[in-house]
């Protein structure tokens, strides 16, 4: 099935066809920087960063490196969440 696992993130990043950052928010900024070395287009689950200051730094990094970053809003479309509203 082509699935590969490893405890070494740096070994896997170059092999990825796409990178989706779905980790605790406190690690998003770190993984954004690490992953961007290998892929210029990334998906980051929301929120992008933990603080406003971190978000500003991330946006500056994204712009300076010409990255294309999509921030997810999957829960917005979750039928259970919509029903609760």
N, C-alpha and C positions, 0 to 999 in steps of 0.2 A: 504493500500500500504506500510505500515511500515515506513512511513516518520515521523520523529520527529523534532520538532523545539524547540529552547530554546535560551534565551539570555545569558545563563550560559554555556560557552564553556567547562569548567571543568566537568560539569555534562554529556555532550555529548561524550567527548573523550573516556571514557571507553566502551561506547556502539558501537563504530564504528568498522566496519569490515575492513575498509581501511581509510587512511587519506591522503587527497590531499590538499596541501597548495597552494591556489590560492588567494592571498591577495596582497596588495601593497608591493613592494619589501622591503620597510622599515620595514615591520613586519615579513619577512620570518625567520630571525634568532630567534626571540622570539617564534614564533609558532613552529619552528623546535624543539626547546628545550621542549616546553610544550607538544607537541604531542608525542615526542619520549619516554616519560614516559609510554605511553599506547601502542604504536606500534613501533617495531624496524625497520619496512620498511615503508618508506614515499616517496611520490611524491611531489616535489616542482616545481612550475612553474618557468621558467627562469626570470631573473637571480637568482642564489642561494642567493646572498646577494648584498647589495648596494655598498659596497666598497671592495677593495682588502684586506684590514685589516680584515673586517668582514668575508670575504670568507675564509681567512686563519684560523680564529677562528672557523668558522663553520666546516671546514674540520677537524680540530683538535678535535672538539667535536664529530663529526661523527665517526672518527677513535677510539677515546678513549672509546666510548660507543658501539662499534661494530654495528653501524646502517647500514642499506642498504638504500641509498637515490638515487632516480632517479630525475634528473633535466630535466624538459620538454623543448622540442624544437618544440612545436606544430606548431608555425607559419612557421617554415621551410617547412612544408608539406602542408600549406594552399594553395589551388589552385590559389587563387587571388594573393598571394604574389609571387608564382612561375611565374604566367603570367606577372607580373610587371617586373620581372628580365629579 
